[in-house]
Amino acid sequence: MKTQTATALAVDNNCAIVFQDGFYKVIKSKETVNAFLLENLNGEIKKRKIDNPDFKPVVNLFPGYKEEPK
């Protein structure tokens, strides 16, 4: 990740990120697991926990996101 400029998603075991129609949510089978957004900011990895059980717009995660036309 330190050599990448892209944003990445990471999930613990027993956790998933669901994407549907331009929205996303996190589902967990254990309260102790999490999903994360990883960003390389000038060589420093920033790790932000994503913890929303309800759908939110993907643009909240990726500001430049545009859904492909169907």
PDB file of N, CA, C and O in Angstrom:
ATOM      1  N   MET A   1       0.829  -1.190   0.000  1.00  0.00           N
ATOM      2  CA  MET A   1       0.000   0.000   0.000  1.00  0.00           C
ATOM      3  C   MET A   1       0.874   1.255   0.000  1.00  0.00           C
ATOM      4  O   MET A   1       0.473   2.287  -0.537  1.00  0.00           O
ATOM      5  N   LYS A   2       2.053   1.174   0.593  1.00  0.00           N
ATOM      6  CA  LYS A   2       2.911   2.358   0.669  1.00  0.00           C
ATOM      7  C   LYS A   2       3.400   2.818  -0.702  1.00  0.00           C
ATOM      8  O   LYS A   2       3.800   3.972  -0.858  1.00  0.00           O
ATOM      9  N   THR A   3       3.372   1.937  -1.688  1.00  0.00           N
ATOM     10  CA  THR A   3       3.818   2.322  -3.032  1.00  0.00           C
ATOM     11  C   THR A   3       2.646   2.650  -3.950  1.00  0.00           C
ATOM     12  O   THR A   3       2.852   2.958  -5.123  1.00  0.00           O
ATOM     13  N   GLN A   4       1.434   2.591  -3.440  1.00  0.00           N
ATOM     14  CA  GLN A   4       0.236   2.838  -4.242  1.00  0.00           C
ATOM     15  C   GLN A   4      -0.318   4.226  -3.961  1.00  0.00           C
ATOM     16  O   GLN A   4      -0.214   4.733  -2.844  1.00  0.00           O
ATOM     17  N   THR A   5      -0.901   4.830  -4.973  1.00  0.00           N
ATOM     18  CA  THR A   5      -1.575   6.105  -4.767  1.00  0.00           C
ATOM     19  C   THR A   5      -3.091   5.931  -4.693  1.00  0.00           C
ATOM     20  O   THR A   5      -3.811   6.885  -4.398  1.00  0.00           O
ATOM     21  N   ALA A   6      -3.571   4.740  -4.956  1.00  0.00           N
ATOM     22  CA  ALA A   6      -5.008   4.474  -4.958  1.00  0.00           C
ATOM     23  C   ALA A   6      -5.536   4.304  -3.536  1.00  0.00           C
ATOM     24  O   ALA A   6      -4.790   3.987  -2.609  1.00  0.00           O
ATOM     25  N   THR A   7      -6.834   4.522  -3.390  1.00  0.00           N
ATOM     26  CA  THR A   7      -7.529   4.247  -2.139  1.00  0.00           C
ATOM     27  C   THR A   7      -7.933   2.776  -2.152  1.00  0.00           C
ATOM     28  O   THR A   7      -8.262   2.225  -3.203  1.00  0.00           O
ATOM     29  N   ALA A   8      -7.905   2.142  -0.980  1.00  0.00           N
ATOM     30  CA  ALA A   8      -8.235   0.714  -0.899  1.00  0.00           C
ATOM     31  C   ALA A   8      -9.230   0.468   0.229  1.00  0.00           C
ATOM     32  O   ALA A   8      -9.353   1.264   1.160  1.00  0.00           O
ATOM     33  N   LEU A   9      -9.928  -0.646   0.122  1.00  0.00           N
ATOM     34  CA  LEU A   9     -10.820  -1.108   1.182  1.00  0.00           C
ATOM     35  C   LEU A   9     -10.240  -2.375   1.776  1.00  0.00           C
ATOM     36  O   LEU A   9      -9.667  -3.198   1.062  1.00  0.00           O
ATOM     37  N   ALA A  10     -10.386  -2.531   3.077  1.00  0.00           N
ATOM     38  CA  ALA A  10      -9.922  -3.739   3.762  1.00  0.00           C
ATOM     39  C   ALA A  10     -11.017  -4.179   4.729  1.00  0.00           C
ATOM     40  O   ALA A  10     -11.706  -3.348   5.321  1.00  0.00           O
ATOM     41  N   VAL A  11     -11.169  -5.488   4.881  1.00  0.00           N
ATOM     42  CA  VAL A  11     -12.170  -6.015   5.813  1.00  0.00           C
ATOM     43  C   VAL A  11     -11.565  -7.131   6.641  1.00  0.00           C
ATOM     44  O   VAL A  11     -10.762  -7.923   6.148  1.00  0.00           O
ATOM     45  N   ASP A  12     -11.958  -7.185   7.907  1.00  0.00           N
ATOM     46  CA  ASP A  12     -11.599  -8.303   8.776  1.00  0.00           C
ATOM     47  C   ASP A  12     -12.413  -9.525   8.369  1.00  0.00           C
ATOM     48  O   ASP A  12     -13.397  -9.407   7.639  1.00  0.00           O
ATOM     49  N   ASN A  13     -12.005 -10.693   8.841  1.00  0.00           N
ATOM     50  CA  ASN A  13     -12.834 -11.884   8.671  1.00  0.00           C
ATOM     51  C   ASN A  13     -14.185 -11.634   9.343  1.00  0.00           C
ATOM     52  O   ASN A  13     -14.264 -10.903  10.330  1.00  0.00           O
ATOM     53  N   ASN A  14     -15.230 -12.232   8.816  1.00  0.00           N
ATOM     54  CA  ASN A  14     -16.593 -12.088   9.344  1.00  0.00           C
ATOM     55  C   ASN A  14     -17.162 -10.683   9.148  1.00  0.00           C
ATOM     56  O   ASN A  14     -18.016 -10.238   9.916  1.00  0.00           O
ATOM     57  N   CYS A  15     -16.684  -9.991   8.118  1.00  0.00           N
ATOM     58  CA  CYS A  15     -17.153  -8.646   7.808  1.00  0.00           C
ATOM     59  C   CYS A  15     -17.180  -8.499   6.288  1.00  0.00           C
ATOM     60  O   CYS A  15     -16.383  -9.124   5.589  1.00  0.00           O
ATOM     61  N   ALA A  16     -18.095  -7.676   5.776  1.00  0.00           N
ATOM     62  CA  ALA A  16     -18.177  -7.465   4.330  1.00  0.00           C
ATOM     63  C   ALA A  16     -18.708  -6.064   4.058  1.00  0.00           C
ATOM     64  O   ALA A  16     -19.379  -5.458   4.893  1.00  0.00           O
ATOM     65  N   ILE A  17     -18.386  -5.563   2.858  1.00  0.00           N
ATOM     66  CA  ILE A  17     -18.949  -4.308   2.382  1.00  0.00           C
ATOM     67  C   ILE A  17     -19.843  -4.655   1.199  1.00  0.00           C
ATOM     68  O   ILE A  17     -19.398  -5.296   0.247  1.00  0.00           O
ATOM     69  N   VAL A  18     -21.094  -4.237   1.257  1.00  0.00           N
ATOM     70  CA  VAL A  18     -22.064  -4.506   0.208  1.00  0.00           C
ATOM     71  C   VAL A  18     -22.241  -3.235  -0.623  1.00  0.00           C
ATOM     72  O   VAL A  18     -22.460  -2.155  -0.075  1.00  0.00           O
ATOM     73  N   PHE A  19     -22.144  -3.372  -1.954  1.00  0.00           N
ATOM     74  CA  PHE A  19     -22.368  -2.255  -2.866  1.00  0.00           C
ATOM     75  C   PHE A  19     -23.629  -2.543  -3.677  1.00  0.00           C
ATOM     76  O   PHE A  19     -23.787  -3.630  -4.232  1.00  0.00           O
ATOM     77  N   GLN A  20     -24.529  -1.549  -3.740  1.00  0.00           N
ATOM     78  CA  GLN A  20     -25.770  -1.730  -4.490  1.00  0.00           C
ATOM     79  C   GLN A  20     -26.262  -0.382  -5.000  1.00  0.00           C
ATOM     80  O   GLN A  20     -26.547   0.522  -4.214  1.00  0.00           O
ATOM     81  N   ASP A  21     -26.359  -0.254  -6.319  1.00  0.00           N
ATOM     82  CA  ASP A  21     -26.960   0.929  -6.955  1.00  0.00           C
ATOM     83  C   ASP A  21     -26.367   2.250  -6.457  1.00  0.00           C
ATOM     84  O   ASP A  21     -27.105   3.196  -6.183  1.00  0.00           O
ATOM     85  N   GLY A  22     -25.039   2.316  -6.340  1.00  0.00           N
ATOM     86  CA  GLY A  22     -24.380   3.552  -5.926  1.00  0.00           C
ATOM     87  C   GLY A  22     -24.350   3.785  -4.426  1.00  0.00           C
ATOM     88  O   GLY A  22     -23.969   4.864  -3.971  1.00  0.00           O
ATOM     89  N   PHE A  23     -24.746   2.790  -3.662  1.00  0.00           N
ATOM     90  CA  PHE A  23     -24.730   2.880  -2.203  1.00  0.00           C
ATOM     91  C   PHE A  23     -23.914   1.730  -1.631  1.00  0.00           C
ATOM     92  O   PHE A  23     -23.654   0.747  -2.324  1.00  0.00           O
ATOM     93  N   TYR A  24     -23.506   1.848  -0.364  1.00  0.00           N
ATOM     94  CA  TYR A  24     -22.750   0.781   0.297  1.00  0.00           C
ATOM     95  C   TYR A  24     -23.151   0.698   1.762  1.00  0.00           C
ATOM     96  O   TYR A  24     -23.658   1.661   2.338  1.00  0.00           O
ATOM     97  N   LYS A  25     -22.915  -0.464   2.355  1.00  0.00           N
ATOM     98  CA  LYS A  25     -23.085  -0.640   3.799  1.00  0.00           C
ATOM     99  C   LYS A  25     -22.141  -1.740   4.258  1.00  0.00           C
ATOM    100  O   LYS A  25     -21.654  -2.533   3.452  1.00  0.00           O
ATOM    101  N   VAL A  26     -21.891  -1.777   5.552  1.00  0.00           N
ATOM    102  CA  VAL A  26     -21.015  -2.774   6.161  1.00  0.00           C
ATOM    103  C   VAL A  26     -21.887  -3.774   6.910  1.00  0.00           C
ATOM    104  O   VAL A  26     -22.772  -3.392   7.675  1.00  0.00           O
ATOM    105  N   ILE A  27     -21.626  -5.059   6.680  1.00  0.00           N
ATOM    106  CA  ILE A  27     -22.325  -6.094   7.452  1.00  0.00           C
ATOM    107  C   ILE A  27     -21.284  -6.904   8.222  1.00  0.00           C
ATOM    108  O   ILE A  27     -20.197  -7.191   7.721  1.00  0.00           O
ATOM    109  N   LYS A  28     -21.645  -7.262   9.444  1.00  0.00           N
ATOM    110  CA  LYS A  28     -20.727  -7.988  10.329  1.00  0.00           C
ATOM    111  C   LYS A  28     -21.464  -9.151  10.982  1.00  0.00           C
ATOM    112  O   LYS A  28     -22.659  -9.070  11.266  1.00  0.00           O
ATOM    113  N   SER A  29     -20.728 -10.230  11.213  1.00  0.00           N
ATOM    114  CA  SER A  29     -21.310 -11.320  11.985  1.00  0.00           C
ATOM    115  C   SER A  29     -20.783 -11.314  13.421  1.00  0.00           C
ATOM    116  O   SER A  29     -21.237 -12.089  14.262  1.00  0.00           O
ATOM    117  N   LYS A  30     -19.818 -10.428  13.690  1.00  0.00           N
ATOM    118  CA  LYS A  30     -19.283 -10.242  15.045  1.00  0.00           C
ATOM    119  C   LYS A  30     -19.096  -8.752  15.280  1.00  0.00           C
ATOM    120  O   LYS A  30     -18.674  -8.032  14.375  1.00  0.00           O
ATOM    121  N   GLU A  31     -19.397  -8.286  16.462  1.00  0.00           N
ATOM    122  CA  GLU A  31     -19.252  -6.861  16.772  1.00  0.00           C
ATOM    123  C   GLU A  31     -17.794  -6.411  16.799  1.00  0.00           C
ATOM    124  O   GLU A  31     -17.513  -5.222  16.644  1.00  0.00           O
ATOM    125  N   THR A  32     -16.873  -7.335  16.992  1.00  0.00           N
ATOM    126  CA  THR A  32     -15.455  -6.984  17.150  1.00  0.00           C
ATOM    127  C   THR A  32     -14.700  -6.846  15.826  1.00  0.00           C
ATOM    128  O   THR A  32     -13.510  -6.528  15.837  1.00  0.00           O
ATOM    129  N   VAL A  33     -15.362  -7.077  14.680  1.00  0.00           N
ATOM    130  CA  VAL A  33     -14.687  -6.982  13.381  1.00  0.00           C
ATOM    131  C   VAL A  33     -15.067  -5.669  12.694  1.00  0.00           C
ATOM    132  O   VAL A  33     -16.073  -5.045  13.031  1.00  0.00           O
ATOM    133  N   ASN A  34     -14.233  -5.261  11.712  1.00  0.00           N
ATOM    134  CA  ASN A  34     -14.447  -3.970  11.075  1.00  0.00           C
ATOM    135  C   ASN A  34     -14.048  -3.977   9.610  1.00  0.00           C
ATOM    136  O   ASN A  34     -13.380  -4.888   9.123  1.00  0.00           O
ATOM    137  N   ALA A  35     -14.486  -2.919   8.923  1.00  0.00           N
ATOM    138  CA  ALA A  35     -14.053  -2.613   7.565  1.00  0.00           C
ATOM    139  C   ALA A  35     -13.308  -1.285   7.635  1.00  0.00           C
ATOM    140  O   ALA A  35     -13.573  -0.454   8.504  1.00  0.00           O
ATOM    141  N   PHE A  36     -12.360  -1.097   6.694  1.00  0.00           N
ATOM    142  CA  PHE A  36     -11.513   0.094   6.734  1.00  0.00           C
ATOM    143  C   PHE A  36     -11.312   0.679   5.343  1.00  0.00           C
ATOM    144  O   PHE A  36     -11.322  -0.042   4.345  1.00  0.00           O
ATOM    145  N   LEU A  37     -11.132   1.974   5.292  1.00  0.00           N
ATOM    146  CA  LEU A  37     -10.713   2.682   4.094  1.00  0.00           C
ATOM    147  C   LEU A  37      -9.247   3.053   4.312  1.00  0.00           C
ATOM    148  O   LEU A  37      -8.900   3.680   5.313  1.00  0.00           O
ATOM    149  N   LEU A  38      -8.388   2.659   3.364  1.00  0.00           N
ATOM    150  CA  LEU A  38      -6.960   2.936   3.457  1.00  0.00           C
ATOM    151  C   LEU A  38      -6.572   3.938   2.381  1.00  0.00           C
ATOM    152  O   LEU A  38      -6.933   3.780   1.215  1.00  0.00           O
ATOM    153  N   GLU A  39      -5.837   4.969   2.779  1.00  0.00           N
ATOM    154  CA  GLU A  39      -5.384   5.979   1.827  1.00  0.00           C
ATOM    155  C   GLU A  39      -3.910   6.270   2.060  1.00  0.00           C
ATOM    156  O   GLU A  39      -3.456   6.346   3.202  1.00  0.00           O
ATOM    157  N   ASN A  40      -3.168   6.431   0.973  1.00  0.00           N
ATOM    158  CA  ASN A  40      -1.768   6.818   1.052  1.00  0.00           C
ATOM    159  C   ASN A  40      -1.709   8.330   0.887  1.00  0.00           C
ATOM    160  O   ASN A  40      -1.955   8.854  -0.199  1.00  0.00           O
ATOM    161  N   LEU A  41      -1.384   9.019   1.960  1.00  0.00           N
ATOM    162  CA  LEU A  41      -1.288  10.477   1.925  1.00  0.00           C
ATOM    163  C   LEU A  41       0.178  10.867   2.139  1.00  0.00           C
ATOM    164  O   LEU A  41       0.671  10.921   3.266  1.00  0.00           O
ATOM    165  N   ASN A  42       0.846  11.135   1.031  1.00  0.00           N
ATOM    166  CA  ASN A  42       2.260  11.519   1.062  1.00  0.00           C
ATOM    167  C   ASN A  42       3.133  10.488   1.764  1.00  0.00           C
ATOM    168  O   ASN A  42       4.005  10.845   2.556  1.00  0.00           O
ATOM    169  N   GLY A  43       2.902   9.208   1.475  1.00  0.00           N
ATOM    170  CA  GLY A  43       3.703   8.128   2.036  1.00  0.00           C
ATOM    171  C   GLY A  43       3.246   7.644   3.394  1.00  0.00           C
ATOM    172  O   GLY A  43       3.802   6.680   3.918  1.00  0.00           O
ATOM    173  N   GLU A  44       2.251   8.282   3.978  1.00  0.00           N
ATOM    174  CA  GLU A  44       1.707   7.848   5.270  1.00  0.00           C
ATOM    175  C   GLU A  44       0.342   7.208   5.038  1.00  0.00           C
ATOM    176  O   GLU A  44      -0.539   7.807   4.422  1.00  0.00           O
ATOM    177  N   ILE A  45       0.176   5.981   5.541  1.00  0.00           N
ATOM    178  CA  ILE A  45      -1.088   5.266   5.357  1.00  0.00           C
ATOM    179  C   ILE A  45      -2.082   5.710   6.423  1.00  0.00           C
ATOM    180  O   ILE A  45      -1.833   5.585   7.622  1.00  0.00           O
ATOM    181  N   LYS A  46      -3.207   6.228   5.960  1.00  0.00           N
ATOM    182  CA  LYS A  46      -4.303   6.609   6.855  1.00  0.00           C
ATOM    183  C   LYS A  46      -5.343   5.496   6.807  1.00  0.00           C
ATOM    184  O   LYS A  46      -5.763   5.079   5.727  1.00  0.00           O
ATOM    185  N   LYS A  47      -5.752   5.022   7.965  1.00  0.00           N
ATOM    186  CA  LYS A  47      -6.711   3.925   8.076  1.00  0.00           C
ATOM    187  C   LYS A  47      -7.942   4.448   8.817  1.00  0.00           C
ATOM    188  O   LYS A  47      -7.865   4.823   9.987  1.00  0.00           O
ATOM    189  N   ARG A  48      -9.072   4.466   8.119  1.00  0.00           N
ATOM    190  CA  ARG A  48     -10.312   4.977   8.696  1.00  0.00           C
ATOM    191  C   ARG A  48     -11.332   3.850   8.785  1.00  0.00           C
ATOM    192  O   ARG A  48     -11.607   3.180   7.790  1.00  0.00           O
ATOM    193  N   LYS A  49     -11.886   3.640   9.957  1.00  0.00           N
ATOM    194  CA  LYS A  49     -12.896   2.593  10.160  1.00  0.00           C
ATOM    195  C   LYS A  49     -14.196   3.009   9.480  1.00  0.00           C
ATOM    196  O   LYS A  49     -14.638   4.152   9.592  1.00  0.00           O
ATOM    197  N   ILE A  50     -14.795   2.060   8.776  1.00  0.00           N
ATOM    198  CA  ILE A  50     -16.101   2.256   8.139  1.00  0.00           C
ATOM    199  C   ILE A  50     -17.083   1.395   8.926  1.00  0.00           C
ATOM    200  O   ILE A  50     -16.926   0.176   8.994  1.00  0.00           O
ATOM    201  N   ASP A  51     -18.086   2.019   9.515  1.00  0.00           N
ATOM    202  CA  ASP A  51     -18.984   1.257  10.384  1.00  0.00           C
ATOM    203  C   ASP A  51     -20.414   1.755  10.228  1.00  0.00           C
ATOM    204  O   ASP A  51     -20.984   2.335  11.153  1.00  0.00           O
ATOM    205  N   ASN A  52     -20.981   1.528   9.062  1.00  0.00           N
ATOM    206  CA  ASN A  52     -22.372   1.931   8.880  1.00  0.00           C
ATOM    207  C   ASN A  52     -23.210   0.729   8.439  1.00  0.00           C
ATOM    208  O   ASN A  52     -22.986   0.175   7.363  1.00  0.00           O
ATOM    209  N   PRO A  53     -24.168   0.332   9.265  1.00  0.00           N
ATOM    210  CA  PRO A  53     -25.033  -0.800   8.929  1.00  0.00           C
ATOM    211  C   PRO A  53     -26.130  -0.445   7.932  1.00  0.00           C
ATOM    212  O   PRO A  53     -26.801  -1.335   7.409  1.00  0.00           O
ATOM    213  N   ASP A  54     -26.319   0.839   7.664  1.00  0.00           N
ATOM    214  CA  ASP A  54     -27.333   1.284   6.705  1.00  0.00           C
ATOM    215  C   ASP A  54     -26.636   1.797   5.443  1.00  0.00           C
ATOM    216  O   ASP A  54     -25.499   2.264   5.501  1.00  0.00           O
ATOM    217  N   PHE A  55     -27.320   1.707   4.318  1.00  0.00           N
ATOM    218  CA  PHE A  55     -26.743   2.148   3.043  1.00  0.00           C
ATOM    219  C   PHE A  55     -26.452   3.654   3.066  1.00  0.00           C
ATOM    220  O   PHE A  55     -27.260   4.457   3.531  1.00  0.00           O
ATOM    221  N   LYS A  56     -25.266   4.007   2.547  1.00  0.00           N
ATOM    222  CA  LYS A  56     -24.853   5.397   2.350  1.00  0.00           C
ATOM    223  C   LYS A  56     -24.312   5.525   0.931  1.00  0.00           C
ATOM    224  O   LYS A  56     -23.892   4.525   0.348  1.00  0.00           O
ATOM    225  N   PRO A  57     -24.312   6.727   0.363  1.00  0.00           N
ATOM    226  CA  PRO A  57     -23.796   6.890  -0.998  1.00  0.00           C
ATOM    227  C   PRO A  57     -22.309   6.546  -1.106  1.00  0.00           C
ATOM    228  O   PRO A  57     -21.513   6.921  -0.245  1.00  0.00           O
ATOM    229  N   VAL A  58     -21.944   5.828  -2.169  1.00  0.00           N
ATOM    230  CA  VAL A  58     -20.543   5.459  -2.398  1.00  0.00           C
ATOM    231  C   VAL A  58     -19.677   6.704  -2.526  1.00  0.00           C
ATOM    232  O   VAL A  58     -18.495   6.673  -2.181  1.00  0.00           O
ATOM    233  N   VAL A  59     -20.247   7.789  -3.014  1.00  0.00           N
ATOM    234  CA  VAL A  59     -19.480   9.022  -3.165  1.00  0.00           C
ATOM    235  C   VAL A  59     -18.935   9.501  -1.813  1.00  0.00           C
ATOM    236  O   VAL A  59     -17.964  10.258  -1.781  1.00  0.00           O
ATOM    237  N   ASN A  60     -19.537   9.075  -0.705  1.00  0.00           N
ATOM    238  CA  ASN A  60     -18.992   9.397   0.622  1.00  0.00           C
ATOM    239  C   ASN A  60     -17.626   8.746   0.824  1.00  0.00           C
ATOM    240  O   ASN A  60     -16.764   9.313   1.495  1.00  0.00           O
ATOM    241  N   LEU A  61     -17.423   7.555   0.249  1.00  0.00           N
ATOM    242  CA  LEU A  61     -16.130   6.871   0.348  1.00  0.00           C
ATOM    243  C   LEU A  61     -15.152   7.378  -0.697  1.00  0.00           C
ATOM    244  O   LEU A  61     -13.986   7.638  -0.400  1.00  0.00           O
ATOM    245  N   PHE A  62     -15.635   7.514  -1.913  1.00  0.00           N
ATOM    246  CA  PHE A  62     -14.810   7.880  -3.069  1.00  0.00           C
ATOM    247  C   PHE A  62     -15.410   9.110  -3.734  1.00  0.00           C
ATOM    248  O   PHE A  62     -16.299   8.968  -4.575  1.00  0.00           O
ATOM    249  N   PRO A  63     -14.958  10.309  -3.390  1.00  0.00           N
ATOM    250  CA  PRO A  63     -15.574  11.533  -3.911  1.00  0.00           C
ATOM    251  C   PRO A  63     -15.642  11.610  -5.444  1.00  0.00           C
ATOM    252  O   PRO A  63     -16.549  12.255  -5.970  1.00  0.00           O
ATOM    253  N   GLY A  64     -14.730  10.985  -6.166  1.00  0.00           N
ATOM    254  CA  GLY A  64     -14.755  11.035  -7.616  1.00  0.00           C
ATOM    255  C   GLY A  64     -15.566   9.929  -8.260  1.00  0.00           C
ATOM    256  O   GLY A  64     -15.546   9.790  -9.483  1.00  0.00           O
ATOM    257  N   TYR A  65     -16.272   9.145  -7.478  1.00  0.00           N
ATOM    258  CA  TYR A  65     -17.018   7.983  -7.955  1.00  0.00           C
ATOM    259  C   TYR A  65     -18.142   8.394  -8.890  1.00  0.00           C
ATOM    260  O   TYR A  65     -18.897   9.322  -8.601  1.00  0.00           O
ATOM    261  N   LYS A  66     -18.244   7.704 -10.001  1.00  0.00           N
ATOM    262  CA  LYS A  66     -19.374   7.854 -10.922  1.00  0.00           C
ATOM    263  C   LYS A  66     -19.803   6.463 -11.339  1.00  0.00           C
ATOM    264  O   LYS A  66     -18.994   5.679 -11.834  1.00  0.00           O
ATOM    265  N   GLU A  67     -21.077   6.155 -11.139  1.00  0.00           N
ATOM    266  CA  GLU A  67     -21.586   4.835 -11.487  1.00  0.00           C
ATOM    267  C   GLU A  67     -21.595   4.670 -12.999  1.00  0.00           C
ATOM    268  O   GLU A  67     -21.962   5.585 -13.736  1.00  0.00           O
ATOM    269  N   GLU A  68     -21.185   3.494 -13.444  1.00  0.00           N
ATOM    270  CA  GLU A  68     -21.207   3.168 -14.887  1.00  0.00           C
ATOM    271  C   GLU A  68     -22.658   3.108 -15.354  1.00  0.00           C
ATOM    272  O   GLU A  68     -23.515   2.579 -14.646  1.00  0.00           O
ATOM    273  N   PRO A  69     -22.935   3.638 -16.523  1.00  0.00           N
ATOM    274  CA  PRO A  69     -24.306   3.541 -17.056  1.00  0.00           C
ATOM    275  C   PRO A  69     -24.683   2.081 -17.312  1.00  0.00           C
ATOM    276  O   PRO A  69     -23.838   1.273 -17.696  1.00  0.00           O
ATOM    277  N   LYS A  70     -25.942   1.757 -17.099  1.00  0.00           N
ATOM    278  CA  LYS A  70     -26.410   0.370 -17.276  1.00  0.00           C
ATOM    279  C   LYS A  70     -26.883   0.149 -18.685  1.00  0.00           C
ATOM    280  O   LYS A  70     -27.313  -0.953 -19.026  1.00  0.00           O
TER     281      LYS A  70
END
